[in-house]
Amino acid sequence: MAMKRRNESTFVLFDVTYVDGTVTSNRKVLGSMLGGLDGDEPAKAAIEAQDREIGLASGRPRGVIKSVARKRV
């Protein structure tokens, strides 16, 4: 019997710095969203969307993102 193929999705990890100085590490963004002419810019929008969902679920909104940096392995 043939093995099932795994989903071909890869994630890229980012460190996020907020305006208030807090930092979160290892935020996952789908690799398929990145690249092209925009580079890593779509990662910020994806992480902002994640933050909105987290804020709605927890009742505590996240801060404004100051910068997003790709995690170096």
C-alpha positions as CSV (number, residue, x, y, z in Angstrom):
1,M,0.0,0.0,0.0
2,A,1.3,3.4,-0.9
3,M,2.1,6.0,1.8
4,K,-0.1,9.0,2.1
5,R,1.5,12.2,0.9
6,R,1.9,14.9,3.5
7,N,0.5,18.3,2.9
8,E,3.1,20.2,1.0
9,S,2.8,23.2,3.2
10,T,5.9,24.7,4.7
11,F,6.0,27.4,7.4
12,V,8.5,30.3,7.9
13,L,9.1,31.5,11.4
14,F,9.1,35.2,12.3
15,D,10.0,37.3,15.3
16,V,7.5,40.1,15.9
17,T,8.3,43.3,17.7
18,Y,5.4,45.5,18.9
19,V,5.3,49.2,19.4
20,D,5.2,48.8,23.2
21,G,8.5,46.9,23.1
22,T,7.1,43.4,23.6
23,V,8.5,40.6,21.3
24,T,7.0,37.3,20.3
25,S,9.1,34.6,18.6
26,N,8.4,31.8,16.2
27,R,5.2,33.1,14.7
28,K,4.3,30.8,11.7
29,V,3.4,32.0,8.3
30,L,2.8,29.8,5.3
31,G,5.8,29.8,3.0
32,S,3.5,30.0,-0.1
33,M,2.4,33.5,1.0
34,L,6.0,34.8,0.8
35,G,8.4,35.7,-2.0
36,G,7.8,37.4,-5.2
37,L,8.1,41.2,-5.5
38,D,6.7,41.7,-2.0
39,G,9.2,39.6,-0.2
40,D,8.3,39.1,3.5
41,E,5.8,42.0,3.5
42,P,2.7,39.6,3.3
43,A,4.0,38.1,6.6
44,K,3.1,41.2,8.5
45,A,-0.5,41.2,7.2
46,A,-0.8,37.5,8.0
47,I,0.5,38.0,11.6
48,E,-1.8,41.0,12.1
49,A,-4.8,38.7,11.1
50,Q,-3.6,36.1,13.5
51,D,-3.4,38.8,16.2
52,R,-7.0,39.9,15.5
53,E,-8.2,36.3,15.9
54,I,-6.2,35.8,19.2
55,G,-7.5,39.1,20.5
56,L,-11.1,38.1,19.8
57,A,-10.7,34.7,21.4
58,S,-9.0,36.1,24.5
59,G,-10.8,39.4,24.9
60,R,-7.4,41.2,25.0
61,P,-6.4,42.9,21.8
62,R,-2.8,42.6,20.7
63,G,-0.6,45.7,20.2
64,V,0.4,47.4,17.0
65,I,3.3,45.6,15.1
66,K,6.4,47.7,14.8
67,S,8.5,45.2,12.8
68,V,8.6,41.6,11.6
69,A,11.9,39.8,11.1
70,R,12.4,36.4,9.5
71,K,13.9,33.9,12.0
72,R,17.4,32.8,11.1
73,V,18.1,29.1,11.5
